[in-house]
Amino acid sequence: MVAKRSSQDLPCRPTDFSPPRWWRSFLCGGSTGLFVYGYCFYYYFGRSDMSGFMQTSFFFGYMLMVCFGFFLMLGTIGWRSSLFFVRHIYRWVEQGQREGKRRQLRKSLQVA
């Protein structure tokens, strides 16, 4: 039962890999950008001497753009690395399956 369930969880090919897992890898990498933006609040209110509407809007506006850039950049790195890992693993598994079939074919030819 457990083996059947775990085999159902694994996709058959890398192209069948479910999209929520791709988004999870993107969001895990990009979450660093959200942390940096959260740190901006601590820096602005706790450490800086900035005040006024213009300084506040410029600081948070520019930091929003910078953190969004971090989010996209690190999310893309996380997505690409998980894509590389999945392709590498599936290539390794498929190669092992081909080797197993070759061994079975050699054994069947030797017996005959």
MIDOSE-1310 file (N, C-alpha, C; in nm, 2 decimals, decimal comma, always signed):
residues 112
mvak	+0,08/-0,12/+0,00/+0,00/+0,00/+0,00/+0,09/+0,13/+0,00; +0,19/+0,13/+0,08/+0,28/+0,24/+0,09/+0,36/+0,26/-0,04; +0,41/+0,15/-0,09/+0,48/+0,16/-0,22/+0,39/+0,20/-0,33; +0,27/+0,16/-0,34/+0,18/+0,20/-0,44/+0,15/+0,35/-0,43
rssq	+0,13/+0,40/-0,31/+0,10/+0,54/-0,29/+0,22/+0,62/-0,32; +0,34/+0,58/-0,29/+0,45/+0,66/-0,32/+0,48/+0,66/-0,47; +0,45/+0,55/-0,54/+0,47/+0,55/-0,68/+0,37/+0,64/-0,75; +0,25/+0,66/-0,69/+0,15/+0,75/-0,75/+0,19/+0,89/-0,73
dlpc	+0,27/+0,92/-0,62/+0,31/+1,06/-0,60/+0,42/+1,10/-0,70; +0,50/+1,01/-0,74/+0,60/+1,05/-0,84/+0,55/+1,06/-0,98; +0,58/+1,16/-1,05/+0,54/+1,17/-1,19/+0,62/+1,08/-1,28; +0,57/+1,05/-1,39/+0,63/+0,96/-1,48/+0,75/+1,02/-1,56
rptd	+0,73/+1,15/-1,59/+0,84/+1,22/-1,67/+0,85/+1,36/-1,61; +0,97/+1,42/-1,64/+0,99/+1,56/-1,58/+0,88/+1,66/-1,64; +0,83/+1,63/-1,75/+0,73/+1,73/-1,81/+0,59/+1,71/-1,73; +0,57/+1,60/-1,66/+0,45/+1,58/-1,58/+0,46/+1,64/-1,44
fspp	+0,57/+1,70/-1,41/+0,60/+1,75/-1,28/+0,49/+1,85/-1,25; +0,42/+1,84/-1,13/+0,31/+1,93/-1,11/+0,35/+2,08/-1,09; +0,27/+2,17/-1,15/+0,30/+2,31/-1,14/+0,31/+2,36/-0,99; +0,22/+2,32/-0,90/+0,24/+2,37/-0,76/+0,38/+2,35/-0,70
rwwr	+0,45/+2,24/-0,75/+0,58/+2,22/-0,70/+0,68/+2,32/-0,76; +0,65/+2,36/-0,88/+0,74/+2,46/-0,95/+0,72/+2,60/-0,87; +0,59/+2,63/-0,84/+0,57/+2,75/-0,77/+0,63/+2,75/-0,63; +0,63/+2,63/-0,57/+0,69/+2,62/-0,44/+0,84/+2,65/-0,44
sflc	+0,90/+2,60/-0,54/+1,05/+2,62/-0,55/+1,07/+2,77/-0,58; +0,99/+2,83/-0,66/+1,01/+2,97/-0,69/+0,98/+3,06/-0,57; +0,88/+3,03/-0,49/+0,85/+3,11/-0,38/+0,95/+3,09/-0,26; +1,00/+2,97/-0,25/+1,10/+2,94/-0,15/+1,23/+3,03/-0,17
ggst	+1,27/+3,04/-0,30/+1,38/+3,12/-0,33/+1,35/+3,27/-0,32; +1,23/+3,31/-0,36/+1,19/+3,45/-0,36/+1,16/+3,50/-0,23; +1,13/+3,41/-0,13/+1,09/+3,46/+0,00/+1,20/+3,54/+0,07; +1,32/+3,53/+0,02/+1,43/+3,61/+0,08/+1,40/+3,76/+0,05
glfv	+1,35/+3,79/-0,06/+1,31/+3,93/-0,09/+1,21/+3,98/+0,00; +1,11/+3,90/+0,04/+1,01/+3,94/+0,14/+1,07/+3,96/+0,28; +1,17/+3,88/+0,31/+1,24/+3,90/+0,44/+1,32/+4,03/+0,44; +1,38/+4,06/+0,33/+1,46/+4,19/+0,32/+1,36/+4,31/+0,33
ygyc	+1,25/+4,30/+0,27/+1,15/+4,41/+0,28/+1,10/+4,42/+0,42; +1,08/+4,31/+0,49/+1,04/+4,32/+0,63/+1,15/+4,38/+0,71; +1,28/+4,36/+0,68/+1,39/+4,42/+0,75/+1,39/+4,57/+0,73; +1,34/+4,61/+0,61/+1,34/+4,76/+0,58/+1,25/+4,83/+0,68
fyyy	+1,14/+4,77/+0,73/+1,06/+4,83/+0,83/+1,13/+4,85/+0,96; +1,20/+4,74/+1,00/+1,28/+4,75/+1,12/+1,39/+4,86/+1,11; +1,46/+4,87/+0,99/+1,56/+4,97/+0,97/+1,50/+5,11/+0,97; +1,39/+5,13/+0,91/+1,33/+5,26/+0,90/+1,28/+5,31/+1,03
fgrs	+1,21/+5,23/+1,10/+1,15/+5,27/+1,23/+1,25/+5,26/+1,35; +1,34/+5,17/+1,34/+1,43/+5,15/+1,46/+1,57/+5,21/+1,45; +1,62/+5,23/+1,33/+1,76/+5,27/+1,32/+1,78/+5,40/+1,25; +1,69/+5,44/+1,16/+1,71/+5,56/+1,08/+1,65/+5,68/+1,15
dmsg	+1,69/+5,79/+1,11/+1,63/+5,92/+1,16/+1,55/+5,99/+1,05; +1,50/+5,91/+0,96/+1,42/+5,96/+0,85/+1,28/+6,00/+0,90; +1,22/+6,10/+0,84/+1,08/+6,13/+0,88/+1,02/+6,21/+0,76; +0,89/+6,23/+0,76/+0,83/+6,30/+0,65/+0,78/+6,21/+0,55
fmqt	+0,68/+6,26/+0,47/+0,61/+6,18/+0,37/+0,70/+6,15/+0,26; +0,78/+6,24/+0,21/+0,86/+6,22/+0,09/+0,97/+6,12/+0,12; +1,04/+6,13/+0,23/+1,14/+6,03/+0,27/+1,08/+5,89/+0,29; +0,97/+5,88/+0,35/+0,90/+5,76/+0,37/+0,86/+5,69/+0,24
sfff	+0,80/+5,77/+0,16/+0,75/+5,72/+0,03/+0,87/+5,68/-0,06; +0,97/+5,76/-0,07/+1,09/+5,72/-0,15/+1,16/+5,60/-0,09; +1,18/+5,59/+0,04/+1,25/+5,48/+0,09/+1,17/+5,35/+0,07; +1,04/+5,35/+0,10/+0,97/+5,22/+0,09/+0,94/+5,19/-0,06
gyml	+0,92/+5,30/-0,14/+0,90/+5,27/-0,28/+1,02/+5,21/-0,35; +1,14/+5,27/-0,33/+1,26/+5,21/-0,39/+1,29/+5,08/-0,33; +1,27/+5,06/-0,20/+1,31/+4,93/-0,14/+1,21/+4,82/-0,19; +1,08/+4,86/-0,22/+0,99/+4,77/-0,28/+1,04/+4,72/-0,41
mvcf	+1,09/+4,81/-0,49/+1,14/+4,77/-0,63/+1,26/+4,69/-0,61; +1,35/+4,72/-0,52/+1,47/+4,64/-0,50/+1,44/+4,50/-0,45; +1,35/+4,50/-0,36/+1,31/+4,37/-0,30/+1,23/+4,28/-0,40; +1,15/+4,35/-0,48/+1,09/+4,27/-0,59/+1,19/+4,21/-0,69
gffl	+1,29/+4,29/-0,72/+1,40/+4,24/-0,80/+1,47/+4,12/-0,74; +1,49/+4,13/-0,61/+1,55/+4,02/-0,54/+1,46/+3,90/-0,54; +1,33/+3,92/-0,52/+1,23/+3,82/-0,52/+1,23/+3,74/-0,66; +1,23/+3,82/-0,77/+1,23/+3,76/-0,90/+1,36/+3,68/-0,93
mlgt	+1,47/+3,75/-0,89/+1,61/+3,69/-0,92/+1,63/+3,56/-0,84; +1,60/+3,57/-0,71/+1,62/+3,45/-0,63/+1,52/+3,34/-0,65; +1,40/+3,38/-0,68/+1,30/+3,28/-0,72/+1,33/+3,21/-0,85; +1,38/+3,28/-0,94/+1,43/+3,22/-1,07/+1,54/+3,12/-1,04
igwr	+1,63/+3,16/-0,96/+1,75/+3,07/-0,92/+1,69/+2,94/-0,86; +1,60/+2,96/-0,76/+1,54/+2,84/-0,70/+1,47/+2,75/-0,79; +1,39/+2,81/-0,89/+1,32/+2,73/-0,99/+1,41/+2,66/-1,08; +1,52/+2,73/-1,13/+1,61/+2,67/-1,22/+1,69/+2,56/-1,15
sslf	+1,73/+2,58/-1,03/+1,80/+2,47/-0,96/+1,72/+2,35/-0,93; +1,59/+2,37/-0,90/+1,50/+2,25/-0,88/+1,47/+2,18/-1,01; +1,46/+2,26/-1,12/+1,44/+2,20/-1,26/+1,56/+2,12/-1,29; +1,68/+2,17/-1,27/+1,81/+2,10/-1,30/+1,81/+1,97/-1,22
fvrh	+1,78/+1,98/-1,09/+1,79/+1,86/-1,00/+1,69/+1,76/-1,05; +1,56/+1,79/-1,08/+1,46/+1,70/-1,12/+1,51/+1,63/-1,26; +1,55/+1,71/-1,35/+1,60/+1,65/-1,48/+1,72/+1,56/-1,46; +1,81/+1,60/-1,37/+1,92/+1,51/-1,34/+1,88/+1,38/-1,28
iyrw	+1,79/+1,38/-1,18/+1,74/+1,26/-1,12/+1,67/+1,17/-1,21; +1,58/+1,23/-1,30/+1,50/+1,15/-1,39/+1,59/+1,09/-1,50; +1,69/+1,16/-1,54/+1,79/+1,11/-1,64/+1,86/+0,99/-1,57; +1,90/+1,00/-1,45/+1,97/+0,89/-1,38/+1,88/+0,77/-1,36
veqg	+1,75/+0,80/-1,33/+1,66/+0,68/-1,31/+1,63/+0,62/-1,44; +1,61/+0,69/-1,55/+1,58/+0,63/-1,68/+1,70/+0,55/-1,73; +1,82/+0,60/-1,70/+1,94/+0,53/-1,74/+1,95/+0,40/-1,66; +1,92/+0,40/-1,54/+1,92/+0,28/-1,46/+1,82/+0,18/-1,51
qreg	+1,70/+0,23/-1,55/+1,60/+0,14/-1,60/+1,64/+0,08/-1,73; +1,71/+0,16/-1,82/+1,76/+0,10/-1,94/+1,86/-0,01/-1,92; +1,95/+0,02/-1,82/+2,06/-0,08/-1,79/+1,99/-0,21/-1,74; +1,89/-0,19/-1,65/+1,82/-0,31/-1,60/+1,76/-0,39/-1,71
krrq	+1,70/-0,33/-1,81/+1,64/-0,40/-1,92/+1,74/-0,46/-2,01; +1,86/-0,40/-2,02/+1,97/-0,46/-2,10/+2,02/-0,58/-2,03; +2,03/-0,58/-1,90/+2,08/-0,70/-1,83/+1,98/-0,81/-1,84; +1,85/-0,78/-1,83/+1,75/-0,89/-1,85/+1,76/-0,94/-1,99
lrks	+1,78/-0,86/-2,09/+1,79/-0,91/-2,23/+1,91/-1,00/-2,25; +2,02/-0,96/-2,19/+2,14/-1,04/-2,20/+2,13/-1,17/-2,13; +2,06/-1,17/-2,01/+2,04/-1,30/-1,94/+1,95/-1,39/-2,03; +1,84/-1,33/-2,09/+1,75/-1,42/-2,16/+1,82/-1,47/-2,29
lqva	+1,91/-1,39/-2,35/+1,98/-1,44/-2,46/+2,09/-1,55/-2,43; +2,15/-1,54/-2,31/+2,25/-1,63/-2,26/+2,18/-1,77/-2,23; +2,06/-1,76/-2,18/+1,99/-1,89/-2,14/+1,95/-1,96/-2,26; +1,91/-1,90/-2,37/+1,86/-1,96/-2,49/+1,97/-2,03/-2,57
